[in-house]
Amino acid sequence: MKKIVTLATIATMTMLFIACANKSTVNILIANEHERDTTNVVVHVPVEDIMQHVDAPSIDSLTLLNEKNQPVKFTTTSDGKNIEFTVHIIKARSQKNYSLNTSNPSLSDNLFSFRTTSINVNL
């Protein structure tokens, strides 16, 4: 009986964490693995990867933010398969963290929500 209660508790907790997953934000981690700083690098991120982690009607409804939570302009490639934006500088052997967010996230979307994924881009 004790094992059943424990398993039920674990299952309930798992469902709560899944239900609280943040589908309004996805992180983009850009790593510079080189020995030198990079400047004005155009980064491409597949739209398909983004849309599988964010509940948004289209890529145009998302806002890209840098590490200081400032908006960054991005465009889609002509074939519509990638977004692209410029990262002005990434120091050698370091990374930058950007996030794509729904345009109008509500407090309830972010309260008790956990980021479950990041998209990694290596330069």
All heavy atoms as an XYZ file, in Angstrom:
957
protein
N       0.819     -1.188      0.000
C       0.000      0.000      0.000
C       0.870      1.262      0.000
O       0.568      2.221     -0.693
C      -0.919     -0.041      1.226
C      -1.825      1.139      1.332
S      -3.064      1.078      0.044
C      -4.123      2.353      0.555
N       1.945      1.221      0.767
C       2.838      2.370      0.854
C       3.506      2.651     -0.498
O       3.680      3.801     -0.885
C       3.882      2.117      1.934
C       4.667      3.329      2.327
C       5.537      3.012      3.521
C       6.206      4.258      4.037
N       7.007      3.999      5.220
N       3.845      1.573     -1.236
C       4.461      1.737     -2.551
C       3.480      2.368     -3.531
O       3.864      3.188     -4.358
C       4.935      0.389     -3.092
C       6.146     -0.150     -2.384
C       6.599     -1.443     -2.999
C       7.795     -1.999     -2.261
N       8.268     -3.252     -2.832
N       2.218      1.999     -3.447
C       1.202      2.554     -4.345
C       1.037      4.044     -4.094
O       0.958      4.846     -5.023
C      -0.143      1.805     -4.186
C       0.009      0.373     -4.694
C      -1.256      2.521     -4.929
C      -1.181     -0.508     -4.414
N       1.009      4.444     -2.831
C       0.875      5.856     -2.482
C       2.100      6.632     -2.970
O       1.969      7.735     -3.518
C       0.669      6.022     -0.961
C       0.748      7.487     -0.556
C      -0.656      5.406     -0.537
N       3.284      6.053     -2.795
C       4.512      6.699     -3.246
C       4.506      6.860     -4.765
O       4.841      7.929     -5.281
C       5.747      5.897     -2.802
O       5.728      5.775     -1.386
C       7.036      6.578     -3.242
N       4.132      5.818     -5.492
C       4.070      5.900     -6.949
C       3.025      6.907     -7.406
O       3.251      7.654     -8.357
C       3.783      4.521     -7.549
C       4.925      3.511     -7.465
C       4.470      2.143     -7.965
C       6.126      3.990     -8.251
N       1.900      6.953     -6.732
C       0.857      7.919     -7.074
C       1.347      9.348     -6.828
O       1.073     10.255     -7.621
C      -0.411      7.640     -6.273
N       2.078      9.541     -5.761
C       2.625     10.855     -5.450
C       3.645     11.270     -6.512
O       3.624     12.420     -6.986
C       3.286     10.850     -4.062
O       2.320     10.457     -3.090
C       3.835     12.222     -3.706
N       4.511     10.375     -6.913
C       5.512     10.669     -7.944
C       4.818     10.982     -9.262
O       5.179     11.940     -9.956
C       6.508      9.495     -8.092
C       7.376      9.392     -6.836
C       7.366      9.666     -9.346
C       8.238      8.159     -6.774
N       3.810     10.208     -9.624
C       3.078     10.452    -10.869
C       2.388     11.817    -10.842
O       2.391     12.555    -11.829
C       2.059      9.344    -11.106
N       1.804     12.166     -9.705
C       1.136     13.460     -9.572
C       2.134     14.597     -9.694
O       1.876     15.595    -10.395
C       0.396     13.542     -8.220
O      -0.544     12.471     -8.138
C      -0.319     14.863     -8.069
N       3.271     14.476     -9.042
C       4.300     15.516     -9.109
C       4.814     15.676    -10.545
O       5.018     16.790    -11.015
C       5.468     15.186     -8.167
C       5.093     15.167     -6.706
S       4.736     16.790     -6.075
C       6.359     17.465     -6.005
N       5.018     14.567    -11.233
C       5.479     14.617    -12.622
C       4.471     15.343    -13.493
O       4.834     16.187    -14.310
C       5.717     13.190    -13.159
O       6.674     12.541    -12.328
C       6.213     13.216    -14.593
N       3.201     15.046    -13.325
C       2.159     15.705    -14.108
C       2.107     17.199    -13.801
O       1.891     18.011    -14.697
C       0.797     15.055    -13.850
C       0.704     13.629    -14.351
S       1.066     13.469    -16.097
C      -0.394     14.189    -16.786
N       2.310     17.574    -12.553
C       2.323     18.993    -12.196
C       3.476     19.721    -12.862
O       3.317     20.829    -13.366
C       2.395     19.173    -10.680
C       1.109     18.887     -9.911
C       1.379     18.924     -8.409
C       0.033     19.888    -10.286
N       4.662     19.108    -12.877
C       5.810     19.739    -13.524
C       5.589     19.866    -15.021
O       5.935     20.869    -15.625
C       7.103     18.970    -13.252
C       7.641     19.188    -11.867
C       8.003     18.127    -11.066
C       7.795     20.475    -11.364
C       8.501     18.329     -9.800
C       8.301     20.682    -10.090
C       8.642     19.606     -9.306
N       5.015     18.845    -15.635
C       4.733     18.907    -17.067
C       3.716     20.001    -17.347
O       3.842     20.756    -18.300
C       4.258     17.541    -17.591
C       5.411     16.540    -17.549
C       3.689     17.654    -18.997
C       5.007     15.115    -17.817
N       2.697     20.109    -16.516
C       1.662     21.120    -16.711
C       2.212     22.525    -16.527
O       1.711     23.473    -17.118
C       0.509     20.888    -15.732
N       3.254     22.653    -15.723
C       3.833     23.970    -15.456
C       4.944     24.343    -16.434
O       5.583     25.364    -16.280
C       4.400     24.020    -14.034
S       3.141     23.963    -12.766
N       5.200     23.497    -17.416
C       6.266     23.793    -18.365
C       5.985     25.109    -19.073
O       4.870     25.387    -19.480
C       6.389     22.659    -19.384
N       7.016     25.895    -19.196
C       6.886     27.212    -19.801
C       6.898     27.078    -21.314
O       7.919     26.783    -21.904
C       8.044     28.096    -19.334
C       7.902     29.515    -19.790
O       7.114     29.831    -20.663
N       8.692     30.385    -19.198
N       5.751     27.304    -21.940
C       5.643     27.240    -23.396
C       5.595     28.637    -23.995
O       5.235     28.808    -25.143
C       4.399     26.437    -23.805
C       4.422     24.975    -23.407
C       5.464     24.202    -24.167
C       4.922     23.821    -25.514
N       5.795     23.021    -26.324
N       5.962     29.645    -23.198
C       5.975     31.011    -23.716
C       7.397     31.529    -23.923
O       7.574     32.627    -24.423
C       5.211     31.948    -22.781
O       5.832     32.006    -21.528
N       8.391     30.722    -23.581
C       9.787     31.149    -23.697
C      10.665     29.981    -24.110
O      10.471     28.863    -23.633
C      10.304     31.690    -22.347
O       9.494     32.778    -21.938
C      11.746     32.134    -22.439
N      11.630     30.253    -24.971
C      12.675     29.284    -25.272
C      14.009     30.033    -25.273
O      14.104     31.148    -25.770
C      12.432     28.542    -26.608
C      12.462     29.477    -27.791
C      13.425     27.409    -26.790
N      15.022     29.432    -24.665
C      16.357     30.032    -24.621
C      17.139     29.654    -25.870
O      17.003     28.545    -26.382
C      17.142     29.549    -23.408
C      16.683     30.193    -22.139
O      16.104     31.269    -22.146
N      16.933     29.533    -21.029
N      17.974     30.568    -26.310
C      18.923     30.295    -27.385
C      20.312     30.556    -26.817
O      20.642     31.690    -26.470
C      18.668     31.191    -28.611
C      17.259     30.963    -29.153
C      19.730     30.933    -29.686
C      16.868     31.940    -30.236
N      21.096     29.498    -26.662
C      22.456     29.612    -26.121
C      23.436     29.581    -27.280
O      23.501     28.596    -28.016
C      22.745     28.467    -25.157
C      21.841     28.383    -23.930
C      22.168     27.142    -23.109
C      21.974     29.622    -23.083
N      24.203     30.654    -27.432
C      25.152     30.781    -28.528
C      26.550     30.683    -27.949
O      26.958     31.520    -27.149
C      24.956     32.119    -29.262
C      23.503     32.232    -29.720
C      25.921     32.226    -30.435
C      23.089     33.631    -30.059
N      27.283     29.647    -28.344
C      28.611     29.391    -27.788
C      29.689     29.697    -28.817
O      29.614     29.269    -29.965
C      28.717     27.933    -27.356
N      30.679     30.456    -28.394
C      31.866     30.719    -29.198
C      32.957     29.781    -28.694
O      33.547     30.016    -27.652
C      32.308     32.171    -29.079
C      33.560     32.461    -29.880
O      34.051     31.615    -30.618
N      34.083     33.664    -29.739
N      33.222     28.730    -29.443
C      34.205     27.735    -29.027
C      35.600     28.032    -29.556
O      36.507     27.236    -29.393
C      33.745     26.354    -29.491
C      32.414     25.961    -28.876
C      31.875     24.650    -29.403
O      32.322     24.204    -30.481
O      31.005     24.092    -28.735
N      35.773     29.191    -30.175
C      37.050     29.553    -30.789
C      37.974     30.254    -29.799
O      37.561     30.710    -28.749
C      36.817     30.449    -32.008
C      35.967     29.797    -33.051
N      36.404     28.778    -33.850
C      34.670     30.015    -33.400
C      35.435     28.395    -34.664
N      34.367     29.131    -34.402
N      39.228     30.369    -30.184
C      40.247     31.019    -29.366
C      40.159     32.539    -29.427
O      40.806     33.228    -28.654
C      41.647     30.584    -29.828
C      41.915     29.100    -29.686
C      42.074     28.678    -28.248
O      42.499     29.492    -27.421
O      41.756     27.517    -27.951
N      39.392     33.070    -30.377
C      39.290     34.514    -30.564
C      37.857     34.982    -30.383
O      36.903     34.230    -30.575
C      39.744     34.888    -31.968
C      41.195     34.596    -32.199
C      41.630     35.133    -33.537
N      43.060     34.920    -33.699
C      43.620     34.560    -34.819
N      42.901     34.384    -35.895
N      44.927     34.394    -34.871
N      37.720     36.253    -30.037
C      36.395     36.864    -29.965
C      35.783     36.885    -31.364
O      36.505     36.969    -32.364
C      36.490     38.301    -29.459
C      37.029     38.392    -28.039
O      37.185     37.344    -27.385
O      37.296     39.527    -27.600
N      34.461     36.808    -31.430
C      33.779     36.958    -32.711
C      32.964     38.236    -32.667
O      32.432     38.615    -31.620
C      32.855     35.769    -33.009
O      31.880     35.673    -31.983
C      33.623     34.470    -33.103
N      32.871     38.908    -33.790
C      32.102     40.145    -33.859
C      31.138     40.090    -35.039
O      31.443     39.522    -36.085
C      33.015     41.374    -34.018
O      33.816     41.211    -35.180
C      33.906     41.559    -32.804
N      29.967     40.680    -34.813
C      28.931     40.804    -35.833
C      28.636     39.492    -36.559
O      28.628     39.424    -37.786
C      29.280     41.911    -36.826
C      29.334     43.253    -36.124
O      28.520     43.547    -35.258
N      30.312     44.060    -36.480
N      28.393     38.457    -35.771
C      28.069     37.144    -36.320
C      26.564     37.064    -36.557
O      25.773     37.402    -35.676
C      28.497     36.026    -35.345
C      28.081     34.663    -35.853
C      29.977     36.086    -35.106
N      26.186     36.620    -37.751
C      24.778     36.389    -38.046
C      24.447     34.960    -37.623
O      25.053     34.005    -38.088
C      24.470     36.600    -39.542
C      23.008     36.285    -39.838
C      24.802     38.032    -39.948
N      23.500     34.840    -36.698
C      23.105     33.550    -36.143
C      21.812     33.098    -36.804
O      20.886     33.881    -36.977
C      22.910     33.670    -34.609
C      22.394     32.378    -34.021
C      24.207     34.095    -33.946
N      21.761     31.819    -37.175
C      20.556     31.219    -37.754
C      20.019     30.160    -36.792
O      20.787     29.322    -36.307
C      20.870     30.561    -39.098
C      21.201     31.543    -40.164
N      22.483     31.947    -40.419
C      20.404     32.227    -41.021
C      22.473     32.829    -41.410
N      21.223     33.027    -41.787
N      18.725     30.214    -36.545
C      18.064     29.235    -35.684
C      16.854     28.696    -36.445
O      16.029     29.480    -36.919
C      17.607     29.867    -34.342
C      16.954     28.830    -33.452
C      18.776     30.523    -33.631
N      16.732     27.372    -36.569
C      15.606     26.797    -37.309
C      14.258     27.136    -36.666
O      14.071     26.958    -35.458
C      15.869     25.292    -37.265
C      17.328     25.164    -36.974
C      17.686     26.357    -36.134
N      13.323     27.600    -37.482
C      11.973     27.921    -37.021
C      11.306     26.671    -36.454
O      10.606     26.737    -35.446
C      11.141     28.537    -38.170
C       9.674     28.642    -37.787
C      11.700     29.892    -38.554
N      11.549     25.537    -37.073
C      10.951     24.279    -36.613
C      11.341     23.976    -35.165
O      10.510     23.561    -34.356
C      11.395     23.137    -37.527
C      10.774     21.808    -37.201
C      11.208     20.720    -38.169
O      11.364     21.011    -39.375
O      11.390     19.591    -37.704
N      12.609     24.196    -34.828
C      13.075     23.972    -33.452
C      12.388     24.926    -32.479
O      12.030     24.541    -31.364
C      14.587     24.152    -33.345
C      15.371     23.056    -34.044
O      14.752     22.066    -34.490
O      16.603     23.199    -34.155
N      12.222     26.161    -32.901
C      11.592     27.161    -32.035
C      10.131     26.819    -31.776
O       9.676     26.787    -30.637
C      11.712     28.569    -32.667
C      13.177     28.990    -32.751
C      10.887     29.580    -31.881
C      13.425     30.168    -33.670
N       9.407     26.538    -32.844
C       7.957     26.353    -32.740
C       7.569     25.088    -31.987
O       6.468     25.009    -31.447
C       7.317     26.378    -34.124
C       7.480     27.725    -34.840
S       6.961     29.168    -33.877
C       5.187     29.009    -33.995
N       8.438     24.120    -31.900
C       8.103     22.922    -31.136
C       8.200     23.159    -29.630
O       7.690     22.370    -28.848
C       8.938     21.728    -31.561
C      10.374     21.744    -31.113
C      11.146     20.560    -31.653
O      10.834     20.017    -32.690
N      12.167     20.157    -30.932
N       8.825     24.268    -29.224
C       8.981     24.564    -27.804
C       8.178     25.764    -27.324
O       8.153     26.041    -26.125
C      10.457     24.801    -27.484
C      11.318     23.615    -27.779
N      11.203     22.425    -27.106
C      12.288     23.432    -28.702
C      12.073     21.562    -27.596
N      12.742     22.149    -28.562
N       7.552     26.492    -28.253
C       6.825     27.702    -27.886
C       5.415     27.628    -28.466
O       5.239     27.286    -29.633
C       7.544     28.962    -28.436
C       6.770     30.210    -28.093
C       8.948     29.058    -27.892
N       4.416     27.941    -27.643
C       3.045     28.032    -28.127
C       2.817     29.425    -28.687
O       2.559     30.369    -27.940
C       2.041     27.760    -26.997
C       1.931     26.290    -26.662
O       2.262     25.454    -27.519
O       1.525     25.969    -25.528
N       2.943     29.548    -29.995
C       2.746     30.840    -30.658
C       2.109     30.574    -32.016
O       2.403     29.556    -32.652
C       4.075     31.563    -30.828
N       1.254     31.486    -32.453
C       0.604     31.281    -33.752
C       1.581     31.357    -34.924
O       1.392     30.699    -35.937
C      -0.440     32.394    -33.818
C      -0.005     33.417    -32.836
C       0.784     32.695    -31.786
N       2.621     32.164    -34.795
C       3.626     32.282    -35.852
C       4.918     32.824    -35.259
O       4.940     33.342    -34.143
C       3.142     33.214    -36.962
O       3.135     34.545    -36.493
N       5.964     32.731    -36.040
C       7.260     33.235    -35.590
C       7.232     34.750    -35.437
O       7.945     35.322    -34.615
C       8.392     32.768    -36.550
C       9.742     32.807    -35.835
C       8.415     33.563    -37.818
C       9.952     31.750    -34.819
N       6.372     35.424    -36.214
C       6.271     36.882    -36.152
C       5.672     37.381    -34.842
O       5.794     38.555    -34.521
C       5.433     37.410    -37.319
C       6.092     37.115    -38.659
O       7.341     37.083    -38.711
O       5.364     36.910    -39.644
N       5.031     36.498    -34.092
C       4.423     36.921    -32.831
C       5.393     36.816    -31.656
O       5.008     37.068    -30.513
C       3.175     36.081    -32.547
O       3.535     34.725    -32.334
N       6.647     36.472    -31.920
C       7.641     36.312    -30.864
C       8.543     37.534    -30.758
O       8.746     38.255    -31.732
C       8.492     35.070    -31.120
C       7.736     33.750    -31.140
C       8.672     32.617    -31.549
C       7.108     33.466    -29.798
N       9.081     37.730    -29.569
C      10.026     38.812    -29.299
C      11.349     38.194    -28.872
O      11.383     37.341    -27.982
C       9.501     39.722    -28.166
O       8.229     40.228    -28.538
C      10.452     40.863    -27.898
N      12.427     38.633    -29.495
C      13.764     38.166    -29.142
C      14.380     39.151    -28.166
O      14.391     40.356    -28.411
C      14.633     38.054    -30.402
C      16.065     37.573    -30.208
C      16.092     36.139    -29.683
C      16.827     37.677    -31.528
N      14.889     38.626    -27.041
C      15.523     39.461    -26.017
C      16.959     39.009    -25.800
O      17.250     37.814    -25.799
C      14.763     39.366    -24.694
C      13.298     39.789    -24.704
C      12.660     39.514    -23.356
C      13.166     41.258    -25.072
N      17.849     39.988    -25.566
C      19.235     39.653    -25.260
C      19.391     39.419    -23.752
O      18.408     39.392    -23.014
C      20.196     40.731    -25.778
C      19.982     42.081    -25.131
O      19.333     42.230    -24.094
N      20.544     43.110    -25.753
N      20.628     39.310    -23.293
C      20.889     39.029    -21.880
C      20.463     40.155    -20.946
O      20.277     39.943    -19.760
C      22.375     38.736    -21.676
C      22.809     37.443    -22.325
C      24.299     37.215    -22.274
O      25.067     38.155    -22.550
O      24.694     36.079    -21.963
N      20.311     41.340    -21.487
C      19.858     42.477    -20.685
C      18.352     42.687    -20.810
O      17.842     43.732    -20.415
C      20.601     43.744    -21.126
C      22.089     43.681    -20.887
C      22.767     44.937    -21.397
C      24.267     44.843    -21.207
N      24.959     46.028    -21.756
N      17.668     41.710    -21.386
C      16.217     41.776    -21.631
C      15.828     42.936    -22.535
O      14.747     43.490    -22.418
C      15.412     41.827    -20.330
C      15.330     40.469    -19.678
O      15.363     39.443    -20.355
N      15.232     40.454    -18.371
N      16.716     43.287    -23.435
C      16.425     44.316    -24.423
C      16.021     43.638    -25.726
O      16.629     42.626    -26.117
C      17.658     45.194    -24.662
C      18.108     45.942    -23.436
C      19.465     46.585    -23.626
O      20.314     46.100    -24.368
N      19.674     47.694    -22.929
N      15.019     44.176    -26.411
C      14.591     43.573    -27.682
C      15.698     43.626    -28.738
O      16.447     44.588    -28.830
C      13.412     44.444    -28.111
C      13.003     45.200    -26.903
C      14.205     45.314    -26.027
N      15.782     42.558    -29.505
C      16.740     42.440    -30.597
C      15.939     42.152    -31.867
O      15.070     41.278    -31.867
C      17.742     41.291    -30.333
C      18.667     41.077    -31.513
C      18.530     41.555    -29.062
N      16.252     42.877    -32.928
C      15.553     42.649    -34.190
C      16.021     41.340    -34.816
O      17.209     41.020    -34.786
C      15.797     43.798    -35.166
C      15.122     45.074    -34.737
C      15.284     46.142    -35.785
C      14.583     47.405    -35.318
N      14.579     48.442    -36.328
N      15.056     40.599    -35.362
C      15.387     39.401    -36.107
C      14.507     39.339    -37.340
O      13.455     39.979    -37.404
C      15.233     38.138    -35.249
C      13.810     37.770    -34.922
C      13.092     36.917    -35.741
C      13.199     38.268    -33.783
C      11.785     36.573    -35.432
C      11.898     37.929    -33.465
C      11.191     37.078    -34.298
N      14.959     38.599    -38.330
C      14.189     38.388    -39.548
C      14.130     36.896    -39.831
O      14.878     36.116    -39.231
C      14.837     39.105    -40.755
O      16.165     38.599    -40.932
C      14.892     40.610    -40.547
N      13.270     36.534    -40.735
C      13.256     35.142    -41.195
C      13.971     35.091    -42.534
O      13.970     36.062    -43.293
C      11.826     34.593    -41.338
O      11.082     35.457    -42.187
C      11.134     34.493    -39.992
N      14.603     33.979    -42.814
C      15.278     33.813    -44.088
C      14.236     33.760    -45.198
O      13.050     33.539    -44.942
C      16.139     32.538    -44.094
O      15.327     31.425    -43.744
C      17.298     32.661    -43.116
N      14.672     33.935    -46.426
C      13.732     34.000    -47.552
C      12.909     32.721    -47.713
O      11.763     32.775    -48.139
C      14.478     34.309    -48.851
O      15.448     33.309    -49.094
N      13.467     31.586    -47.317
C      12.707     30.342    -47.407
C      11.824     30.109    -46.182
O      11.052     29.158    -46.135
C      13.634     29.145    -47.618
C      14.641     28.951    -46.492
O      14.576     29.661    -45.461
O      15.520     28.081    -46.634
N      11.946     30.976    -45.159
C      11.121     30.881    -43.960
C      11.507     29.769    -42.999
O      10.818     29.526    -42.017
N      12.633     29.120    -43.227
C      13.030     27.988    -42.394
C      13.873     28.369    -41.183
O      14.023     27.578    -40.264
C      13.789     26.961    -43.234
C      12.909     26.282    -44.262
C      13.651     25.214    -44.997
C      12.721     24.546    -46.006
N      13.402     23.451    -46.700
N      14.431     29.578    -41.184
C      15.295     30.012    -40.086
C      14.974     31.452    -39.716
O      14.504     32.222    -40.544
C      16.767     29.954    -40.500
C      17.248     28.566    -40.768
O      17.393     27.777    -39.853
N      17.488     28.254    -42.031
N      15.262     31.772    -38.450
C      15.327     33.186    -38.088
C      16.801     33.540    -38.095
O      17.666     32.667    -37.930
C      14.687     33.510    -36.716
C      15.462     32.868    -35.563
C      13.217     33.135    -36.702
C      15.149     33.477    -34.220
N      17.091     34.810    -38.291
C      18.480     35.250    -38.231
C      18.551     36.587    -37.514
O      17.649     37.412    -37.615
C      19.114     35.321    -39.620
C      18.454     36.239    -40.593
C      19.085     36.185    -41.982
O      19.871     35.277    -42.277
O      18.787     37.087    -42.764
N      19.625     36.737    -36.750
C      19.888     37.981    -36.027
C      21.385     38.097    -35.830
O      22.128     37.124    -35.949
C      19.132     38.030    -34.693
C      19.452     36.906    -33.754
C      20.398     37.064    -32.751
C      18.793     35.685    -33.848
C      20.694     36.031    -31.868
C      19.075     34.656    -32.963
C      20.022     34.822    -31.973
N      21.832     39.306    -35.541
C      23.257     39.570    -35.396
C      23.632     39.658    -33.925
O      22.982     40.354    -33.148
C      23.631     40.886    -36.101
O      23.270     40.778    -37.476
C      25.122     41.168    -35.990
N      24.693     38.955    -33.574
C      25.284     39.053    -32.240
C      26.550     39.877    -32.406
O      27.452     39.491    -33.146
C      25.605     37.663    -31.655
C      26.256     37.803    -30.295
C      24.350     36.826    -31.573
N      26.594     41.010    -31.734
C      27.678     41.963    -31.969
C      29.040     41.474    -31.493
O      30.031     41.674    -32.176
C      27.340     43.322    -31.363
C      26.141     43.924    -32.020
N      26.156     44.377    -33.316
C      24.881     44.103    -31.585
C      24.964     44.823    -33.650
N      24.171     44.671    -32.604
N      29.095     40.844    -30.331
C      30.386     40.311    -29.876
C      30.140     39.153    -28.908
O      29.254     39.204    -28.061
C      31.270     41.391    -29.206
C      32.667     40.847    -28.927
C      30.635     41.932    -27.951
C      33.707     41.899    -28.641
N      30.950     38.119    -29.103
C      30.981     37.004    -28.151
C      32.453     36.748    -27.861
O      33.240     36.484    -28.776
C      30.331     35.723    -28.702
C      28.889     35.983    -29.119
C      30.379     34.614    -27.655
C      28.218     34.785    -29.750
N      32.813     36.848    -26.625
C      34.206     36.639    -26.220
C      34.628     35.192    -26.505
O      33.793     34.292    -26.573
C      34.390     36.932    -24.730
C      34.089     38.361    -24.342
C      35.141     39.282    -24.871
C      34.890     40.702    -24.394
N      35.883     41.626    -24.902
N      35.917     34.984    -26.646
C      36.465     33.652    -26.891
C      36.055     32.698    -25.768
O      36.035     33.078    -24.600
C      37.980     33.723    -26.991
N      35.678     31.508    -26.156
C      35.304     30.439    -25.216
C      34.248     30.878    -24.204
O      34.358     30.609    -23.005
C      36.531     29.904    -24.511
C      37.553     29.339    -25.477
C      38.336     28.222    -24.846
N      39.281     27.645    -25.773
C      39.003     26.664    -26.626
N      37.801     26.175    -26.676
N      39.929     26.191    -27.427
N      33.247     31.588    -24.684
C      32.148     31.992    -23.811
C      30.836     31.826    -24.565
O      30.815     31.350    -25.697
C      32.326     33.432    -23.329
O      32.204     34.323    -24.417
N      29.749     32.205    -23.923
C      28.456     32.081    -24.585
C      27.557     33.261    -24.265
O      27.770     33.975    -23.298
C      27.767     30.772    -24.209
C      27.293     30.678    -22.781
C      26.615     29.348    -22.498
O      26.789     28.386    -23.226
N      25.858     29.294    -21.437
N      26.565     33.436    -25.107
C      25.530     34.447    -24.931
C      24.199     33.723    -24.816
O      23.989     32.683    -25.430
C      25.468     35.400    -26.134
C      26.666     36.285    -26.295
C      26.591     37.441    -25.352
C      27.709     38.435    -25.628
N      27.619     39.609    -24.830
N      23.299     34.306    -24.040
C      21.988     33.720    -23.839
C      20.919     34.689    -24.322
O      20.810     35.793    -23.810
C      21.791     33.401    -22.353
C      20.494     32.705    -22.080
O      19.867     32.149    -22.972
N      20.076     32.742    -20.834
N      20.157     34.278    -25.319
C      19.033     35.047    -25.821
C      17.768     34.257    -25.523
O      17.829     33.049    -25.283
C      19.154     35.256    -27.330
C      20.203     36.271    -27.720
C      21.558     35.988    -27.603
C      19.845     37.519    -28.195
C      22.521     36.918    -27.949
C      20.799     38.465    -28.542
C      22.136     38.151    -28.420
O      23.085     39.078    -28.757
N      16.630     34.933    -25.519
C      15.375     34.213    -25.330
C      14.333     34.726    -26.307
O      14.287     35.911    -26.623
C      14.869     34.351    -23.888
O      14.544     35.690    -23.602
N      13.528     33.800    -26.799
C      12.388     34.133    -27.641
C      11.147     33.986    -26.787
O      10.940     32.944    -26.152
C      12.309     33.193    -28.843
C      13.095     33.605    -30.063
C      13.184     32.452    -31.048
C      12.478     34.821    -30.725
N      10.312     35.021    -26.767
C       9.145     35.051    -25.900
C       7.901     35.387    -26.696
O       7.966     36.119    -27.682
C       9.315     36.129    -24.817
C      10.584     35.937    -24.035
O      10.685     35.056    -23.211
N      11.593     36.749    -24.316
N       6.769     34.894    -26.220
C       5.525     35.333    -26.820
C       5.390     36.821    -26.558
O       5.872     37.335    -25.549
C       4.322     34.575    -26.235
O       4.313     34.725    -24.830
C       4.359     33.101    -26.593
N       4.744     37.528    -27.446
C       4.697     38.992    -27.359
C       3.995     39.500    -26.118
O       4.370     40.511    -25.556
C       4.002     39.563    -28.595
O       4.782     39.315    -29.721
N       2.987     38.799    -25.682
C       2.216     39.264    -24.531
C       2.121     38.188    -23.449
O       1.044     37.715    -23.139
C       0.799     39.671    -24.968
C       0.828     40.817    -25.945
O       1.490     41.809    -25.706
N       0.131     40.667    -27.044
N       3.248     37.800    -22.868
C       3.150     36.785    -21.817
C       2.430     37.342    -20.597
O       2.596     38.501    -20.243
C       4.608     36.453    -21.492
C       5.371     37.656    -21.921
C       4.603     38.276    -23.058
N       1.604     36.531    -19.998
C       0.902     36.963    -18.795
C       1.627     36.416    -17.572
O       2.440     35.500    -17.670
C      -0.538     36.460    -18.811
O      -0.559     35.051    -18.740
N       1.299     36.973    -16.429
C       1.925     36.527    -15.187
C       1.637     35.053    -14.955
O       2.500     34.299    -14.536
C       1.425     37.364    -14.013
C       1.994     37.008    -12.642
C       3.509     37.161    -12.644
C       1.374     37.871    -11.572
N       0.426     34.615    -15.275
C       0.079     33.208    -15.051
C       0.896     32.288    -15.944
O       1.132     31.133    -15.601
C      -1.410     32.974    -15.278
O      -1.742     33.240    -16.623
N       1.353     32.777    -17.119
C       2.195     31.958    -17.987
C       3.557     31.711    -17.349
O       4.160     30.667    -17.559
C       2.421     32.642    -19.340
C       1.172     32.670    -20.185
O       0.296     31.818    -19.969
O       1.083     33.559    -21.049
N       4.052     32.685    -16.619
C       5.397     32.580    -16.067
C       5.438     32.151    -14.606
O       6.452     31.670    -14.128
C       6.117     33.914    -16.223
C       6.374     34.236    -17.671
O       6.702     33.358    -18.454
N       6.193     35.489    -18.033
N       4.355     32.333    -13.879
C       4.320     31.969    -12.477
C       4.375     30.449    -12.345
O       3.592     29.736    -12.940
C       3.043     32.512    -11.834
C       2.976     32.520    -10.321
C       4.076     33.400     -9.743
C       1.622     33.018     -9.868
N       5.303     29.949    -11.591
C       5.503     28.524    -11.375
C       5.807     27.773    -12.670
O       5.554     26.587    -12.789
C       4.289     27.884    -10.685
C       3.981     28.494     -9.357
C       2.799     29.165     -9.152
C       4.893     28.431     -8.320
C       2.511     29.744     -7.934
C       4.617     29.005     -7.090
C       3.423     29.665     -6.905
N       6.335     28.448    -13.651
C       6.709     27.802    -14.903
C       8.204     27.522    -14.897
O       8.983     28.272    -14.337
C       6.368     28.691    -16.093
O       4.979     28.820    -16.220
N       8.574     26.452    -15.567
C       9.967     26.040    -15.614
C      10.406     25.993    -17.072
O       9.701     25.461    -17.915
C      10.147     24.659    -14.978
C       9.668     24.619    -13.561
C       8.407     24.139    -13.257
C      10.459     25.100    -12.536
C       7.958     24.120    -11.948
C      10.012     25.075    -11.224
C       8.754     24.584    -10.937
N      11.554     26.542    -17.360
C      12.083     26.445    -18.713
C      12.580     25.032    -18.912
O      13.404     24.540    -18.148
C      13.208     27.446    -18.928
C      12.694     28.851    -18.937
C      13.759     29.800    -19.411
N      13.184     31.132    -19.429
C      13.858     32.218    -19.162
N      15.127     32.148    -18.870
N      13.267     33.391    -19.214
N      12.081     24.399    -19.933
C      12.416     22.996    -20.135
C      13.408     22.786    -21.254
O      13.898     21.689    -21.420
C      11.157     22.186    -20.437
O      10.512     22.744    -21.579
C      10.202     22.182    -19.260
N      13.717     23.795    -22.037
C      14.590     23.552    -23.163
C      15.407     24.779    -23.528
O      15.036     25.909    -23.215
C      13.781     23.120    -24.391
O      14.672     22.686    -25.398
C      12.925     24.226    -24.933
N      16.503     24.508    -24.185
C      17.318     25.552    -24.786
C      17.732     25.057    -26.163
O      17.912     23.859    -26.377
C      18.581     25.815    -23.966
O      18.244     26.387    -22.728
N      17.863     25.977    -27.077
C      18.381     25.659    -28.401
C      19.834     26.099    -28.418
O      20.140     27.250    -28.123
C      17.568     26.383    -29.493
C      16.099     25.920    -29.457
C      18.187     26.140    -30.862
C      15.174     26.708    -30.343
N      20.727     25.177    -28.716
C      22.164     25.467    -28.696
C      22.668     25.770    -30.096
O      22.341     25.045    -31.044
C      22.943     24.299    -28.112
C      22.591     24.052    -26.671
O      22.566     24.989    -25.874
N      22.319     22.814    -26.326
N      23.439     26.845    -30.217
C      24.066     27.225    -31.478
C      25.562     27.358    -31.204
O      25.967     28.144    -30.353
C      23.503     28.566    -32.003
C      24.229     28.967    -33.285
C      22.001     28.488    -32.215
N      26.359     26.577    -31.908
C      27.821     26.642    -31.754
C      28.423     27.384    -32.936
O      28.093     27.104    -34.080
C      28.418     25.238    -31.672
C      27.953     24.515    -30.438
O      27.869     25.090    -29.365
N      27.638     23.239    -30.585
N      29.303     28.328    -32.633
C      29.979     29.086    -33.697
C      31.308     28.448    -34.037
O      31.944     27.832    -33.258
C      30.187     30.537    -33.273
C      28.935     31.311    -32.896
C      29.303     32.708    -32.452
C      27.959     31.357    -34.056
